[in-house]
Amino acid sequence: MGSMTRVFVVIAMVACLTSVAHAIAGQATFYTPPYIPSSCFGNENRGNMILAANSGLFANRAACGTRYRVTCTGRTNLGVLEPCTGRSVDVTVVDLCPGCNSDQVDLSQEAFAVIANTDAGRINIEYNRI
């Protein structure tokens, strides 16, 4: 393989890794039990580290079972000045959040509590598919 071809292959690989590592910015709220039935899995219990996706992300159930790592990045209101715990949480898409904005997801209360104080109600987040 020529040296120029190798350079292009390396550049292409780095470009792919960069796009995979890019986090999606948005906001999160939370919902409370019961978590079943869900749109994706009916009465099958998928635990409580779950996410209801906005309609764009949900993509007519194409996102069902997809896993994301979610991290709180800050507050959205004046209620809780520092809501973030500094932790991330891994969640699975199990449902549609019909009331969510295009940049919003709805975490289970338990998943939200891992990354933020639930008194905040709504937080800024970043999330990546894992």
N, CA, C and O atoms as a GROMACS GRO file, in nm:
protein
  520
    1MET      N    1   0.085  -0.116   0.000
    1MET     CA    2   0.000   0.000   0.000
    1MET      C    3   0.090   0.123   0.000
    1MET      O    4   0.184   0.131   0.079
    2GLY      N    5   0.063   0.219  -0.087
    2GLY     CA    6   0.144   0.339  -0.095
    2GLY      C    7   0.128   0.425   0.029
    2GLY      O    8   0.029   0.416   0.100
    3SER      N    9   0.229   0.509   0.053
    3SER     CA   10   0.226   0.593   0.173
    3SER      C   11   0.110   0.692   0.169
    3SER      O   12   0.053   0.724   0.274
    4MET      N   13   0.074   0.740   0.051
    4MET     CA   14  -0.037   0.834   0.040
    4MET      C   15  -0.169   0.763   0.074
    4MET      O   16  -0.256   0.822   0.139
    5THR      N   17  -0.184   0.640   0.030
    5THR     CA   18  -0.305   0.563   0.060
    5THR      C   19  -0.314   0.538   0.210
    5THR      O   20  -0.423   0.549   0.267
    6ARG      N   21  -0.202   0.505   0.274
    6ARG     CA   22  -0.202   0.485   0.419
    6ARG      C   23  -0.245   0.610   0.493
    6ARG      O   24  -0.321   0.603   0.589
    7VAL      N   25  -0.199   0.724   0.448
    7VAL     CA   26  -0.236   0.851   0.510
    7VAL      C   27  -0.387   0.871   0.501
    7VAL      O   28  -0.450   0.911   0.599
    8PHE      N   29  -0.445   0.845   0.385
    8PHE     CA   30  -0.590   0.860   0.368
    8PHE      C   31  -0.668   0.763   0.455
    8PHE      O   32  -0.772   0.798   0.511
    9VAL      N   33  -0.618   0.640   0.467
    9VAL     CA   34  -0.684   0.540   0.553
    9VAL      C   35  -0.682   0.587   0.699
    9VAL      O   36  -0.784   0.579   0.768
   10VAL      N   37  -0.569   0.634   0.745
   10VAL     CA   38  -0.558   0.683   0.883
   10VAL      C   39  -0.650   0.802   0.906
   10VAL      O   40  -0.718   0.810   1.008
   11ILE      N   41  -0.653   0.895   0.812
   11ILE     CA   42  -0.741   1.012   0.825
   11ILE      C   43  -0.887   0.969   0.830
   11ILE      O   44  -0.965   1.021   0.911
   12ALA      N   45  -0.924   0.874   0.746
   12ALA     CA   46  -1.062   0.824   0.745
   12ALA      C   47  -1.097   0.757   0.878
   12ALA      O   48  -1.207   0.775   0.930
   13MET      N   49  -1.003   0.680   0.933
   13MET     CA   50  -1.027   0.614   1.062
   13MET      C   51  -1.044   0.716   1.173
   13MET      O   52  -1.134   0.702   1.256
   14VAL      N   53  -0.961   0.817   1.177
   14VAL     CA   54  -0.971   0.921   1.280
   14VAL      C   55  -1.102   0.997   1.265
   14VAL      O   56  -1.167   1.028   1.366
   15ALA      N   57  -1.143   1.027   1.143
   15ALA     CA   58  -1.269   1.097   1.120
   15ALA      C   59  -1.386   1.015   1.172
   15ALA      O   60  -1.479   1.070   1.231
   16CYS      N   61  -1.384   0.884   1.149
   16CYS     CA   62  -1.491   0.798   1.199
   16CYS      C   63  -1.494   0.796   1.351
   16CYS      O   64  -1.601   0.803   1.410
   17LEU      N   65  -1.379   0.786   1.413
   17LEU     CA   66  -1.374   0.784   1.560
   17LEU      C   67  -1.422   0.916   1.618
   17LEU      O   68  -1.490   0.916   1.720
   18THR      N   69  -1.388   1.026   1.555
   18THR     CA   70  -1.432   1.156   1.602
   18THR      C   71  -1.582   1.168   1.597
   18THR      O   72  -1.643   1.219   1.691
   19SER      N   73  -1.645   1.124   1.490
   19SER     CA   74  -1.790   1.136   1.480
   19SER      C   75  -1.861   1.044   1.578
   19SER      O   76  -1.969   1.078   1.626
   20VAL      N   77  -1.803   0.928   1.608
   20VAL     CA   78  -1.863   0.837   1.705
   20VAL      C   79  -1.854   0.895   1.845
   20VAL      O   80  -1.946   0.878   1.926
   21ALA      N   81  -1.746   0.963   1.875
   21ALA     CA   82  -1.723   1.014   2.010
   21ALA      C   83  -1.798   1.144   2.037
   21ALA      O   84  -1.803   1.189   2.152
   22HIS      N   85  -1.855   1.206   1.937
   22HIS     CA   86  -1.923   1.332   1.955
   22HIS      C   87  -2.054   1.315   2.032
   22HIS      O   88  -2.140   1.236   1.993
   23ALA      N   89  -2.066   1.388   2.141
   23ALA     CA   90  -2.186   1.378   2.224
   23ALA      C   91  -2.298   1.465   2.168
   23ALA      O   92  -2.274   1.568   2.106
   24ILE      N   93  -2.420   1.421   2.193
   24ILE     CA   94  -2.539   1.496   2.155
   24ILE      C   95  -2.581   1.578   2.276
   24ILE      O   96  -2.599   1.524   2.385
   25ALA      N   97  -2.598   1.708   2.257
   25ALA     CA   98  -2.642   1.795   2.366
   25ALA      C   99  -2.794   1.802   2.368
   25ALA      O  100  -2.858   1.798   2.263
   26GLY      N  101  -2.850   1.812   2.486
   26GLY     CA  102  -2.994   1.822   2.498
   26GLY      C  103  -3.035   1.848   2.641
   26GLY      O  104  -2.957   1.900   2.722
   27GLN      N  105  -3.158   1.812   2.671
   27GLN     CA  106  -3.211   1.826   2.806
   27GLN      C  107  -3.279   1.696   2.847
   27GLN      O  108  -3.324   1.618   2.763
   28ALA      N  109  -3.285   1.675   2.978
   28ALA     CA  110  -3.353   1.556   3.030
   28ALA      C  111  -3.449   1.594   3.140
   28ALA      O  112  -3.424   1.685   3.220
   29THR      N  113  -3.560   1.523   3.143
   29THR     CA  114  -3.655   1.526   3.252
   29THR      C  115  -3.665   1.381   3.301
   29THR      O  116  -3.589   1.296   3.254
   30PHE      N  117  -3.756   1.354   3.393
   30PHE     CA  118  -3.772   1.215   3.437
   30PHE      C  119  -3.918   1.179   3.453
   30PHE      O  120  -4.004   1.265   3.472
   31TYR      N  121  -3.943   1.049   3.446
   31TYR     CA  122  -4.076   0.998   3.471
   31TYR      C  123  -4.068   0.891   3.579
   31TYR      O  124  -3.961   0.837   3.607
   32THR      N  125  -4.182   0.861   3.640
   32THR     CA  126  -4.186   0.773   3.756
   32THR      C  127  -4.256   0.641   3.724
   32THR      O  128  -4.330   0.633   3.626
   33PRO      N  129  -4.232   0.538   3.806
   33PRO     CA  130  -4.297   0.408   3.783
   33PRO      C  131  -4.449   0.421   3.786
   33PRO      O  132  -4.502   0.516   3.843
   34PRO      N  133  -4.518   0.327   3.724
   34PRO     CA  134  -4.467   0.202   3.665
   34PRO      C  135  -4.406   0.226   3.528
   34PRO      O  136  -4.452   0.312   3.452
   35TYR      N  137  -4.302   0.150   3.496
   35TYR     CA  138  -4.233   0.163   3.368
   35TYR      C  139  -4.281   0.064   3.263
   35TYR      O  140  -4.238   0.069   3.148
   36ILE      N  141  -4.369  -0.024   3.302
   36ILE     CA  142  -4.428  -0.117   3.206
   36ILE      C  143  -4.579  -0.104   3.210
   36ILE      O  144  -4.635  -0.078   3.317
   37PRO      N  145  -4.645  -0.120   3.099
   37PRO     CA  146  -4.589  -0.161   2.970
   37PRO      C  147  -4.515  -0.045   2.902
   37PRO      O  148  -4.538   0.072   2.932
   38SER      N  149  -4.426  -0.082   2.810
   38SER     CA  150  -4.355   0.018   2.732
   38SER      C  151  -4.386  -0.004   2.584
   38SER      O  152  -4.428  -0.112   2.543
   39SER      N  153  -4.365   0.099   2.505
   39SER     CA  154  -4.391   0.092   2.362
   39SER      C  155  -4.302  -0.012   2.293
   39SER      O  156  -4.345  -0.079   2.199
   40CYS      N  157  -4.180  -0.025   2.340
   40CYS     CA  158  -4.085  -0.116   2.276
   40CYS      C  159  -4.101  -0.261   2.319
   40CYS      O  160  -4.091  -0.352   2.237
   41PHE      N  161  -4.126  -0.284   2.448
   41PHE     CA  162  -4.117  -0.419   2.501
   41PHE      C  163  -4.243  -0.469   2.570
   41PHE      O  164  -4.241  -0.572   2.638
   42GLY      N  165  -4.353  -0.396   2.554
   42GLY     CA  166  -4.479  -0.439   2.614
   42GLY      C  167  -4.467  -0.456   2.764
   42GLY      O  168  -4.427  -0.362   2.833
   43ASN      N  169  -4.500  -0.574   2.815
   43ASN     CA  170  -4.495  -0.601   2.958
   43ASN      C  171  -4.363  -0.661   3.005
   43ASN      O  172  -4.351  -0.702   3.121
   44GLU      N  173  -4.264  -0.667   2.917
   44GLU     CA  174  -4.132  -0.718   2.955
   44GLU      C  175  -4.059  -0.613   3.037
   44GLU      O  176  -4.043  -0.499   2.994
   45ASN      N  177  -4.014  -0.652   3.155
   45ASN     CA  178  -3.944  -0.560   3.244
   45ASN      C  179  -3.800  -0.543   3.197
   45ASN      O  180  -3.726  -0.641   3.190
   46ARG      N  181  -3.760  -0.422   3.166
   46ARG     CA  182  -3.623  -0.391   3.124
   46ARG      C  183  -3.546  -0.319   3.232
   46ARG      O  184  -3.446  -0.252   3.204
   47GLY      N  185  -3.591  -0.330   3.357
   47GLY     CA  186  -3.522  -0.266   3.469
   47GLY      C  187  -3.562  -0.121   3.483
   47GLY      O  188  -3.664  -0.078   3.428
   48ASN      N  189  -3.481  -0.045   3.556
   48ASN     CA  190  -3.516   0.095   3.577
   48ASN      C  191  -3.409   0.193   3.529
   48ASN      O  192  -3.420   0.312   3.556
   49MET      N  193  -3.307   0.146   3.459
   49MET     CA  194  -3.210   0.236   3.396
   49MET      C  195  -3.251   0.249   3.250
   49MET      O  196  -3.191   0.190   3.160
   50ILE      N  197  -3.357   0.328   3.230
   50ILE     CA  198  -3.423   0.333   3.099
   50ILE      C  199  -3.448   0.477   3.056
   50ILE      O  200  -3.434   0.571   3.133
   51LEU      N  201  -3.486   0.490   2.929
   51LEU     CA  202  -3.506   0.620   2.868
   51LEU      C  203  -3.626   0.615   2.774
   51LEU      O  204  -3.644   0.518   2.700
   52ALA      N  205  -3.708   0.719   2.778
   52ALA     CA  206  -3.813   0.739   2.678
   52ALA      C  207  -3.760   0.848   2.584
   52ALA      O  208  -3.725   0.957   2.628
   53ALA      N  209  -3.755   0.817   2.457
   53ALA     CA  210  -3.692   0.905   2.356
   53ALA      C  211  -3.793   0.999   2.292
   53ALA      O  212  -3.912   0.968   2.282
   54ASN      N  213  -3.743   1.116   2.250
   54ASN     CA  214  -3.827   1.207   2.170
   54ASN      C  215  -3.857   1.138   2.037
   54ASN      O  216  -3.792   1.040   2.001
   55SER      N  217  -3.955   1.188   1.965
   55SER     CA  218  -4.001   1.118   1.844
   55SER      C  219  -3.892   1.106   1.737
   55SER      O  220  -3.888   1.006   1.666
   56GLY      N  221  -3.803   1.204   1.724
   56GLY     CA  222  -3.695   1.195   1.626
   56GLY      C  223  -3.596   1.086   1.660
   56GLY      O  224  -3.555   1.009   1.573
   57LEU      N  225  -3.557   1.080   1.786
   57LEU     CA  226  -3.464   0.979   1.831
   57LEU      C  227  -3.529   0.840   1.830
   57LEU      O  228  -3.465   0.741   1.795
   58PHE      N  229  -3.656   0.835   1.867
   58PHE     CA  230  -3.730   0.708   1.873
   58PHE      C  231  -3.745   0.647   1.734
   58PHE      O  232  -3.739   0.525   1.718
   59ALA      N  233  -3.763   0.731   1.633
   59ALA     CA  234  -3.766   0.691   1.492
   59ALA      C  235  -3.858   0.572   1.467
   59ALA      O  236  -3.817   0.470   1.410
   60ASN      N  237  -3.982   0.586   1.510
   60ASN     CA  238  -4.082   0.481   1.486
   60ASN      C  239  -4.037   0.344   1.537
   60ASN      O  240  -4.053   0.243   1.468
   61ARG      N  241  -3.983   0.342   1.656
   61ARG     CA  242  -3.936   0.221   1.726
   61ARG      C  243  -3.799   0.171   1.680
   61ARG      O  244  -3.752   0.070   1.732
   62ALA      N  245  -3.735   0.236   1.587
   62ALA     CA  246  -3.602   0.192   1.542
   62ALA      C  247  -3.500   0.200   1.656
   62ALA      O  248  -3.401   0.126   1.656
   63ALA      N  249  -3.522   0.288   1.754
   63ALA     CA  250  -3.428   0.306   1.865
   63ALA      C  251  -3.451   0.207   1.979
   63ALA      O  252  -3.373   0.206   2.074
   64CYS      N  253  -3.554   0.127   1.972
   64CYS     CA  254  -3.585   0.033   2.081
   64CYS      C  255  -3.464  -0.055   2.113
   64CYS      O  256  -3.407  -0.118   2.024
   65GLY      N  257  -3.426  -0.057   2.240
   65GLY     CA  258  -3.313  -0.138   2.283
   65GLY      C  259  -3.178  -0.070   2.270
   65GLY      O  260  -3.078  -0.122   2.320
   66THR      N  261  -3.173   0.044   2.204
   66THR     CA  262  -3.047   0.117   2.188
   66THR      C  263  -3.002   0.168   2.325
   66THR      O  264  -3.084   0.211   2.406
   67ARG      N  265  -2.872   0.162   2.348
   67ARG     CA  266  -2.818   0.206   2.478
   67ARG      C  267  -2.743   0.338   2.461
   67ARG      O  268  -2.674   0.361   2.361
   68TYR      N  269  -2.758   0.423   2.561
   68TYR     CA  270  -2.692   0.552   2.563
   68TYR      C  271  -2.627   0.575   2.698
   68TYR      O  272  -2.675   0.528   2.801
   69ARG      N  273  -2.517   0.647   2.696
   69ARG     CA  274  -2.453   0.696   2.819
   69ARG      C  275  -2.490   0.843   2.830
   69ARG      O  276  -2.463   0.922   2.740
   70VAL      N  277  -2.552   0.879   2.942
   70VAL     CA  278  -2.604   1.015   2.963
   70VAL      C  279  -2.528   1.080   3.078
   70VAL      O  280  -2.504   1.018   3.182
   71THR      N  281  -2.490   1.207   3.057
   71THR     CA  282  -2.417   1.284   3.158
   71THR      C  283  -2.483   1.419   3.175
   71THR      O  284  -2.514   1.486   3.076
   72CYS      N  285  -2.505   1.460   3.298
   72CYS     CA  286  -2.557   1.593   3.328
   72CYS      C  287  -2.447   1.695   3.302
   72CYS      O  288  -2.333   1.676   3.344
   73THR      N  289  -2.482   1.805   3.234
   73THR     CA  290  -2.384   1.911   3.208
   73THR      C  291  -2.420   2.042   3.278
   73THR      O  292  -2.339   2.135   3.278
   74GLY      N  293  -2.538   2.051   3.338
   74GLY     CA  294  -2.572   2.173   3.410
   74GLY      C  295  -2.721   2.194   3.426
   74GLY      O  296  -2.802   2.113   3.381
   75ARG      N  297  -2.754   2.300   3.489
   75ARG     CA  298  -2.893   2.331   3.520
   75ARG      C  299  -2.962   2.403   3.405
   75ARG      O  300  -2.897   2.460   3.317
   76THR      N  301  -3.094   2.400   3.408
   76THR     CA  302  -3.173   2.471   3.308
   76THR      C  303  -3.257   2.580   3.373
   76THR      O  304  -3.321   2.659   3.303
   77ASN      N  305  -3.258   2.586   3.506
   77ASN     CA  306  -3.339   2.686   3.575
   77ASN      C  307  -3.268   2.732   3.701
   77ASN      O  308  -3.155   2.690   3.727
   78LEU      N  309  -3.332   2.816   3.778
   78LEU     CA  310  -3.270   2.868   3.898
   78LEU      C  311  -3.300   2.784   4.022
   78LEU      O  312  -3.252   2.817   4.130
   79GLY      N  313  -3.378   2.677   4.008
   79GLY     CA  314  -3.421   2.598   4.123
   79GLY      C  315  -3.308   2.531   4.199
   79GLY      O  316  -3.297   2.548   4.320
   80VAL      N  317  -3.224   2.456   4.131
   80VAL     CA  318  -3.112   2.386   4.194
   80VAL      C  319  -2.986   2.437   4.125
   80VAL      O  320  -2.965   2.412   4.006
   81LEU      N  321  -2.904   2.507   4.199
   81LEU     CA  322  -2.788   2.573   4.138
   81LEU      C  323  -2.686   2.476   4.080
   81LEU      O  324  -2.629   2.502   3.974
   82GLU      N  325  -2.660   2.366   4.147
   82GLU     CA  326  -2.564   2.267   4.099
   82GLU      C  327  -2.626   2.128   4.106
   82GLU      O  328  -2.600   2.053   4.199
   83PRO      N  329  -2.710   2.094   4.006
   83PRO     CA  330  -2.783   1.968   4.013
   83PRO      C  331  -2.700   1.844   3.981
   83PRO      O  332  -2.737   1.734   4.022
   84CYS      N  333  -2.591   1.857   3.908
   84CYS     CA  334  -2.517   1.741   3.857
   84CYS      C  335  -2.437   1.670   3.966
   84CYS      O  336  -2.379   1.734   4.054
   85THR      N  337  -2.435   1.538   3.958
   85THR     CA  338  -2.359   1.456   4.053
   85THR      C  339  -2.216   1.431   4.005
   85THR      O  340  -2.131   1.388   4.083
   86GLY      N  341  -2.189   1.458   3.878
   86GLY     CA  342  -2.058   1.429   3.822
   86GLY      C  343  -2.046   1.287   3.769
   86GLY      O  344  -1.938   1.246   3.724
   87ARG      N  345  -2.154   1.213   3.773
   87ARG     CA  346  -2.155   1.075   3.725
   87ARG      C  347  -2.229   1.066   3.592
   87ARG      O  348  -2.299   1.159   3.552
   88SER      N  349  -2.214   0.953   3.524
   88SER     CA  350  -2.289   0.921   3.403
   88SER      C  351  -2.373   0.799   3.432
   88SER      O  352  -2.348   0.726   3.528
   89VAL      N  353  -2.474   0.776   3.347
   89VAL     CA  354  -2.558   0.659   3.361
   89VAL      C  355  -2.582   0.597   3.223
   89VAL      O  356  -2.600   0.669   3.125
   90ASP      N  357  -2.581   0.465   3.217
   90ASP     CA  358  -2.610   0.394   3.093
   90ASP      C  359  -2.756   0.350   3.097
   90ASP      O  360  -2.801   0.287   3.192
   91VAL      N  361  -2.829   0.385   2.991
   91VAL     CA  362  -2.972   0.358   2.986
   91VAL      C  363  -3.009   0.292   2.853
   91VAL      O  364  -2.934   0.299   2.755
   92THR      N  365  -3.125   0.228   2.852
   92THR     CA  366  -3.176   0.161   2.733
   92THR      C  367  -3.306   0.229   2.690
   92THR      O  368  -3.391   0.258   2.774
   93VAL      N  369  -3.322   0.253   2.560
   93VAL     CA  370  -3.446   0.311   2.509
   93VAL      C  371  -3.556   0.205   2.515
   93VAL      O  372  -3.544   0.097   2.457
   94VAL      N  373  -3.664   0.238   2.587
   94VAL     CA  374  -3.776   0.144   2.600
   94VAL      C  375  -3.910   0.204   2.559
   94VAL      O  376  -4.009   0.133   2.544
   95ASP      N  377  -3.912   0.336   2.540
   95ASP     CA  378  -4.042   0.398   2.517
   95ASP      C  379  -4.027   0.528   2.440
   95ASP      O  380  -3.917   0.580   2.420
   96LEU      N  381  -4.142   0.578   2.397
   96LEU     CA  382  -4.153   0.709   2.331
   96LEU      C  383  -4.196   0.811   2.434
   96LEU      O  384  -4.281   0.782   2.518
   97CYS      N  385  -4.138   0.929   2.427
   97CYS     CA  386  -4.182   1.042   2.510
   97CYS      C  387  -4.256   1.137   2.417
   97CYS      O  388  -4.193   1.222   2.354
   98PRO      N  389  -4.389   1.123   2.406
   98PRO     CA  390  -4.463   1.203   2.308
   98PRO      C  391  -4.461   1.353   2.338
   98PRO      O  392  -4.479   1.433   2.246
   99GLY      N  393  -4.439   1.392   2.462
   99GLY     CA  394  -4.437   1.535   2.497
   99GLY      C  395  -4.299   1.597   2.496
   99GLY      O  396  -4.285   1.716   2.524
  100CYS      N  397  -4.197   1.519   2.463
  100CYS     CA  398  -4.060   1.570   2.465
  100CYS      C  399  -4.030   1.656   2.342
  100CYS      O  400  -4.075   1.627   2.232
  101ASN      N  401  -3.952   1.761   2.365
  101ASN     CA  402  -3.901   1.842   2.255
  101ASN      C  403  -3.798   1.762   2.176
  101ASN      O  404  -3.755   1.656   2.221
  102SER      N  405  -3.759   1.811   2.062
  102SER     CA  406  -3.665   1.739   1.974
  102SER      C  407  -3.526   1.723   2.035
  102SER      O  408  -3.449   1.639   1.990
  103ASP      N  409  -3.493   1.802   2.137
  103ASP     CA  410  -3.362   1.791   2.202
  103ASP      C  411  -3.374   1.732   2.343
  103ASP      O  412  -3.280   1.742   2.422
  104GLN      N  413  -3.487   1.672   2.375
  104GLN     CA  414  -3.515   1.626   2.511
  104GLN      C  415  -3.535   1.475   2.516
  104GLN      O  416  -3.589   1.415   2.423
  105VAL      N  417  -3.491   1.414   2.626
  105VAL     CA  418  -3.522   1.275   2.657
  105VAL      C  419  -3.581   1.271   2.797
  105VAL      O  420  -3.564   1.363   2.876
  106ASP      N  421  -3.651   1.163   2.826
  106ASP     CA  422  -3.715   1.145   2.955
  106ASP      C  423  -3.654   1.020   3.019
  106ASP      O  424  -3.677   0.909   2.972
  107LEU      N  425  -3.577   1.039   3.125
  107LEU     CA  426  -3.513   0.929   3.195
  107LEU      C  427  -3.606   0.874   3.302
  107LEU      O  428  -3.694   0.944   3.351
  108SER      N  429  -3.585   0.748   3.338
  108SER     CA  430  -3.653   0.697   3.458
  108SER      C  431  -3.604   0.780   3.577
  108SER      O  432  -3.495   0.836   3.573
  109GLN      N  433  -3.685   0.787   3.680
  109GLN     CA  434  -3.648   0.864   3.799
  109GLN      C  435  -3.516   0.812   3.856
  109GLN      O  436  -3.432   0.891   3.902
  110GLU      N  437  -3.497   0.681   3.855
  110GLU     CA  438  -3.375   0.622   3.910
  110GLU      C  439  -3.251   0.660   3.828
  110GLU      O  440  -3.146   0.688   3.885
  111ALA      N  441  -3.263   0.660   3.697
  111ALA     CA  442  -3.151   0.697   3.612
  111ALA      C  443  -3.118   0.845   3.628
  111ALA      O  444  -3.000   0.883   3.635
  112PHE      N  445  -3.221   0.929   3.634
  112PHE     CA  446  -3.201   1.073   3.654
  112PHE      C  447  -3.127   1.097   3.784
  112PHE      O  448  -3.035   1.180   3.790
  113ALA      N  449  -3.166   1.025   3.890
  113ALA     CA  450  -3.106   1.044   4.022
  113ALA      C  451  -2.958   1.008   4.025
  113ALA      O  452  -2.883   1.059   4.109
  114VAL      N  453  -2.914   0.922   3.935
  114VAL     CA  454  -2.771   0.887   3.929
  114VAL      C  455  -2.690   1.008   3.884
  114VAL      O  456  -2.580   1.030   3.934
  115ILE      N  457  -2.744   1.087   3.792
  115ILE     CA  458  -2.666   1.197   3.733
  115ILE      C  459  -2.700   1.335   3.788
  115ILE      O  460  -2.624   1.430   3.769
  116ALA      N  461  -2.817   1.347   3.856
  116ALA     CA  462  -2.858   1.480   3.902
  116ALA      C  463  -2.957   1.472   4.018
  116ALA      O  464  -3.019   1.368   4.043
  117ASN      N  465  -2.970   1.582   4.087
  117ASN     CA  466  -3.068   1.596   4.194
  117ASN      C  467  -3.206   1.602   4.129
  117ASN      O  468  -3.231   1.687   4.044
  118THR      N  469  -3.296   1.513   4.169
  118THR     CA  470  -3.429   1.510   4.108
  118THR      C  471  -3.510   1.636   4.136
  118THR      O  472  -3.607   1.664   4.066
  119ASP      N  473  -3.472   1.713   4.238
  119ASP     CA  474  -3.540   1.840   4.264
  119ASP      C  475  -3.524   1.938   4.148
  119ASP      O  476  -3.603   2.031   4.134
  120ALA      N  477  -3.422   1.918   4.066
  120ALA     CA  478  -3.399   2.006   3.951
  120ALA      C  479  -3.510   1.989   3.848
  120ALA      O  480  -3.550   2.086   3.784
  121GLY      N  481  -3.561   1.869   3.830
  121GLY     CA  482  -3.670   1.844   3.736
  121GLY      C  483  -3.628   1.838   3.591
  121GLY      O  484  -3.673   1.749   3.518
  122ARG      N  485  -3.545   1.929   3.547
  122ARG     CA  486  -3.496   1.936   3.409
  122ARG      C  487  -3.350   1.979   3.414
  122ARG      O  488  -3.314   2.072   3.486
  123ILE      N  489  -3.268   1.910   3.337
  123ILE     CA  490  -3.124   1.940   3.335
  123ILE      C  491  -3.073   1.941   3.192
  123ILE      O  492  -3.136   1.887   3.101
  124ASN      N  493  -2.958   2.003   3.173
  124ASN     CA  494  -2.887   1.994   3.047
  124ASN      C  495  -2.802   1.868   3.051
  124ASN      O  496  -2.746   1.833   3.154
  125ILE      N  497  -2.795   1.800   2.937
  125ILE     CA  498  -2.722   1.673   2.930
  125ILE      C  499  -2.641   1.664   2.800
  125ILE      O  500  -2.659   1.742   2.707
  126GLU      N  501  -2.553   1.566   2.799
  126GLU     CA  502  -2.491   1.516   2.678
  126GLU      C  503  -2.509   1.366   2.681
  126GLU      O  504  -2.502   1.304   2.787
  127TYR      N  505  -2.533   1.306   2.563
  127TYR     CA  506  -2.547   1.161   2.559
  127TYR      C  507  -2.485   1.106   2.432
  127TYR      O  508  -2.484   1.170   2.327
  128ASN      N  509  -2.433   0.984   2.446
  128ASN     CA  510  -2.368   0.913   2.336
  128ASN      C  511  -2.426   0.773   2.328
  128ASN      O  512  -2.461   0.712   2.429
  129ARG      N  513  -2.437   0.725   2.208
  129ARG     CA  514  -2.477   0.585   2.189
  129ARG      C  515  -2.360   0.496   2.229
  129ARG      O  516  -2.245   0.524   2.195
  130ILE      N  517  -2.390   0.388   2.301
  130ILE     CA  518  -2.283   0.298   2.343
  130ILE      C  519  -2.306   0.159   2.288
  130ILE      O  520  -2.227   0.068   2.312
   0.00000   0.00000   0.00000
